[in-house]
């Protein structure tokens, strides 16, 4: 289960979402909302209110004569209960 939840995303939009206590993660396409919610609550010891997910469009890539697509993945936005937070940067 833990190999399906990827890493946090930091873009301009996701930084704005941090102000509303919402965090964005890339996850495996096979993951569902319930699985992501359980993993986030267990790993970060927080209370999740809602999980929104969407699949990003595939992009064409060409390397030399070989054409293909980027890997498929899903992005989730997790809303936490007030008073909880996820540390995105370590103190080391």
Secondary structure, DSSP 8 states (H G I E B T S, - for coil): -TTTEEEE--SHHHHHHHTTTEEEEEE-TT--HHHHHHHHHHHH---EEEEEEEE----EEEETTEEEE----EEEEEEE-TT-----S---
